[in-house]
Amino acid sequence: MIRAFDAVSLPLLRWFDPEDAHRLAIQGLKLWPPVKPRPDNPRLAVRAFGLNFPNPVGIAAGFDKNAEAPDALLRLGFGFVEIGTVTPKPQAGNPRPRLFRLDRDEAVINRMGFNNDGAEVVLRRLAARAQYGGIVGVNVGANKDSDDRVADYVKLIETFAPLASYFTVNVSSPNTPGLRNLQQAAALDDLLARVIEARERVRAAAGDTPVLLKIAPDLSLGELDDVVHIARSRRVDGMIVANTTLSRSPTLRERTRMNEQGGLSGRPLFRLSTRMVAETYVRAEGAFPLIGVGGIDSGGAALTKIRAGATLVQLYSALVYKGLGLVESIKADLASTLLRTGRESLAEIVGADAPMITAEEWPV
């Protein structure tokens, strides 16, 4: 069914503006039949952040911003879904056009600006599907016009704690002015202190909800030192590495569209984001697991990210070019690798190549 869906939908959606195509994809998923997914190979199961993932392949925030189709995505074989970014108040985001395909590079540039339906609407949707289970994380951010952005994150932690499998504190989007300043040491320390305090405040009623920090791939290594140190000292449960990049590689082929403002994702981000995974892994020293995201478009790419230090991986942009069948393809490749090498789980190879990767020339 997935192969047939991809065969029809991929060429059809190319005729539409990228944002309209995305909207159509969400609408299509809302109509996806409630068929049970094929059971995952037990060797792909992952334990991280106190949660049991049936497989390590998740869908990144930004695809299902408003929690409209998390159960369809889980039925399609994802091991977990991250919805959002959600802000306290509804937000229209930046003016259109704000989403661009770079076809020859298998990349995407977006400057969406946290467009979403707001916490109240998203909360109702998550409450309505809570009985179905599955790991659904909530990516949280601040409103563009907020007077107190840290207070926005605190409010969202308190609001969604009873329903979120985990939280992702997003301070790395390049499309909300000033947001990435929250990655600076003093600001990040204050933010994480208040977020963890909020999580602890609602723990008795909501349970223990893991808190993850999502960072940009554009941090300097000195800045990364500070970020990881603060994440460890504030005892976050994990990190997601990394968001989109503001950099533009000279190897990009779409010379006109590459100059659009916004964050670049997809295949050209792979080497930089993988290097940042490895750099983060060696600094974390096992204090918490990592989710690797950025440019994963094959089983081999997912395996590279895991060997760089990622316990779990996330996809998004590659689905534009490869379709939903990519999920099962990646899982099959990972299971085949484990079988061929005689390993029982992916945990045995997490970070195996991190020292080597951090010694390489910096990716251009």
MARDREN-137134 format. One record per residue (C-alpha): x, y, z; residue in three letters. Coordinates in steps of 0.2 Angstrom, whole numbers, plus 2048, in hexadecimal, padded with zeros to 3 digits. Example, Ala and Ser with C-alpha at 12.3 -4.5 7.8 and 13.67 -1.06 7.14 Angstrom:
! residues 2
83E7EA827ALA
8447FB824SER
//
This chain:
! residues 364
800800800MET
80E80C804ILE
8178097F4ARG
80780C7EAALA
80481C7F4PHE
8168227F0ASP
81481E7DEALA
8058297DCVAL
8088367E9SER
81A83B7E6LEU
8188407D4PRO
8078487D7LEU
80D8537E6LEU
81C85A7DBARG
80F8647D1TRP
80A86E7E1PHE
81387B7EAASP
81D8737F8PRO
812879806GLU
8028757FDASP
8098637FAALA
80D86180CHIS
7FC866811ARG
7F5859805LEU
80184C80CALA
7FA84F81DILE
7E884E817GLN
7EC83E80FGLY
7F383781ELEU
7E483B828LYS
7DA83081DLEU
7E782181ETRP
7DE811823PRO
7E080B835PRO
7EA7FB830VAL
7F67F483DLYS
8087F7838PRO
8137E8834ARG
81D7E3845PRO
82E7EA845ASP
83E7DE846ASN
8417DD859PRO
8537E1856ARG
84E7F3851LEU
8467F6862ALA
84E80486CVAL
84E80A87EARG
85181C880ALA
84C82B88CPHE
84281E896GLY
837819887LEU
83680987CASN
83780D86APHE
8317FF85EPRO
83E805851ASN
84A814850PRO
84381D842VAL
83882C846GLY
83183B83CILE
83884C841ALA
82E85B847ALA
827866839GLY
81E85982FPHE
80F85783BASP
810867843LYS
7FE86784AASN
7FC85484FALA
7F0851841GLU
7F784083CALA
802838849PRO
7F9827849ASP
7FA826836ALA
80D829837LEU
80F81B844LEU
80580F83AARG
81081382BLEU
81F80C835GLY
82781A83EPHE
82D81584FGLY
828826856PHE
821837851VAL
826848856GLU
818855853ILE
81A868853GLY
822874855THR
81487A860VAL
81388B868THR
807891876PRO
7FC89C86ALYS
7F8898858PRO
80489F84CGLN
8038A2839ALA
8168A2836GLY
81F8AB829ASN
8188B1818PRO
8178A580AARG
82089F800PRO
82A89880EARG
82E886809LEU
8398827FAPHE
83F8717F2ARG
8518707EBLEU
84D8617E0ASP
85F85E7D9ARG
86685E7EBASP
8578547F3GLU
8568627FFALA
84986E807VAL
84A88080DILE
83D886819ASN
839896822ARG
829891829MET
82A89A83AGLY
82188E846PHE
81088F83DASN
805884848ASN
7F388384FASP
7F9887860GLY
7F987D870ALA
7E787C874GLU
7E2874863VAL
7F1868863VAL
7EE863875LEU
7DC85E870ARG
7E2853862ARG
7EF84B86CLEU
7E284787AALA
7D684086DALA
7E3833867ARG
7EB82F878ALA
7E381E879GLN
7EC81886ATYR
7FE818872GLY
80E81A868GLY
81C82686BILE
817838867VAL
82384586CGLY
81E85886DVAL
82A865866ASN
82787586FVAL
82C88786AGLY
82989986EALA
81D8A5865ASN
8268B285BLYS
81E8C1864ASP
8208B9875SER
8268C5883ASP
82D8B688DASP
8328A8882ARG
83889D890VAL
82789F898ALA
820898888ASP
82A888889TYR
82588689BVAL
813888897LYS
81487B88ALEU
81D86E895ILE
80F8718A2GLU
80186F895THR
80786088BPHE
810856899ALA
80184A89BPRO
801846888LEU
812847882ALA
81D838881SER
82C844881TYR
82F85787EPHE
83C85F872THR
841870877VAL
844878867ASN
850887868VAL
858884857SER
84C889849SER
85389783FPRO
84289E83AASN
83D8A784ATHR
8488B684CPRO
8538B585CGLY
84E8A3860LEU
85F89B85EARG
8658A886AASN
85E89C877LEU
86C890873GLN
87889C87BGLN
87F89688CALA
8768A1898ALA
8668A288FALA
86688F88DLEU
86A88B89FASP
85B8968A5ASP
85088E898LEU
85487C89CLEU
85387F8AFALA
8428868ADARG
83C8798A1VAL
84386A8ACILE
83B8738BCGLU
82A8748B3ALA
82C8618AEARG
82F85D8C0GLU
8218678C6ARG
81485D8BCVAL
81D84C8BEARG
8118468CBALA
8018498C0ALA
8098468AFALA
8178398B2GLY
82983B8ADASP
82A84389CTHR
83B843894PRO
84285488EVAL
84D85587FLEU
856864878LEU
857867865LYS
86687185FILE
86C87984EALA
87A871844PRO
881883842ASP
889884854LEU
89B886855SER
8A487885FLEU
8A788486DGLY
89488886EGLU
89187586DLEU
89C87387CASP
89187F886ASP
881877880VAL
885866884VAL
88D86B895HIS
87C87489AILE
872866893ALA
87B85A89EARG
87B8658ADSER
8688688ACARG
8668558A9ARG
85C855899VAL
857844893ASP
85E846881GLY
863851873MET
85D852861ILE
86B856854VAL
86786084AALA
85B86C843ASN
85C874831THR
86C87E82DTHR
86E890827LEU
87E88C81ESER
87E88880BARG
88B87C804SER
8938817F4PRO
88F8707EDTHR
87C8747ECLEU
8768737DAARG
86687D7DCGLU
86F88E7DBARG
8608997DBTHR
8558917E8ARG
86488E7F4MET
8648A17F8ASN
8538A07FFGLU
8538A5811GLN
84F89781EGLY
856887824GLY
85D87A818LEU
85986881BSER
85A858811GLY
86984F809ARG
87585E80APRO
87385F81DLEU
87984D81FPHE
88C84F822ARG
88A85E82DLEU
87D857838SER
886846839THR
89684F83FARG
88C85984CMET
884848852VAL
895841854ALA
89C85185DGLU
88D851869THR
88F83E86CTYR
8A1840872VAL
89D84F87DARG
88D847885ALA
89883888AGLU
88982D88CGLY
87F839897ALA
87083888CPHE
86B83087BPRO
86A83A86ALEU
85E83B85CILE
86783E84CGLY
85D84883EVAL
86385082EGLY
86584981DGLY
860837820ILE
85982F810ASP
85F81D811SER
86380F81CGLY
87581281AGLY
87382581FALA
86981F82EALA
877813833LEU
884820831THR
87A82C83CLYS
87981E849ILE
88B81A848ARG
88F82C84BALA
88582C85BGLY
87382C858ALA
868820862THR
859825858LEU
85782E847VAL
84983983FGLN
84483C82DLEU
83B84A824TYR
842852814SER
84684180DALA
83483C80CLEU
83184A800VAL
83D8417F3TYR
83C82F7F9LYS
82A82D7FFGLY
82382480ELEU
82B813809GLY
83B81A80FLEU
837815821VAL
83580381EGLU
844803812SER
84F80B820ILE
8497FE82DLYS
84C7F0822ALA
85E7F681EASP
8617F8831LEU
85B7E7835ALA
8657DF827SER
8757E782ETHR
8727E083FLEU
86F7CF838LEU
87E7D082DARG
8897D583BTHR
8837CA848GLY
87D7D8854ARG
86D7D785EGLU
8697EA85FSER
86E7FB858LEU
874800869ALA
8847F6866GLU
889802858ILE
88381385EVAL
89281F85EGLY
89E812857ALA
8A581E84AASP
8A382E854ALA
8B6830858PRO
8BB82D846MET
8AD83983FILE
8B384784BTHR
8C5845845ALA
8C0849833GLU
8C1859829GLU
8B286482DTRP
8A4861820PRO
8A286F813VAL
//
